[in-house]
Amino acid sequence: MHDALGFRSQQTGRNWTMEWYELDQLFNCTFPHVLQNDSFIWCDQGALCVYNGIVDSMWNGSSDLSMLKKVGQISGKNYNTWASWAVNDNDTGVYYETWTVYSDN
């Protein structure tokens, strides 16, 4: 399952999508792999992707735009603050999942 936010500028009408993608397939990012020596490896990296437009068919398998729902409205200043945070998080918090698993050994 992917999560994303779509944005539309009231001033320009331009819209875009910000989405967090796994870099090594969803299963590999969600679950660590136990190796033969009982250690494990976890390929848990992700990246923020921003692209023009909002492609509804990517989210529900159809082109029915009724699936898109407005969930809020923010000022350009607040958006810019949040977008700066998102880029910083992408640069410093490279993990797809926000939780981790540790070995007792």
Secondary structure as UniProt FT lines:
FT   STRAND          4..8
FT   TURN            10..12
FT   STRAND          15..22
FT   HELIX           26..30
FT   STRAND          33..34
FT   TURN            36..37
FT   STRAND          40..41
FT   STRAND          45..52
FT   HELIX           56..60
FT   HELIX           65..67
FT   HELIX           76..92
//
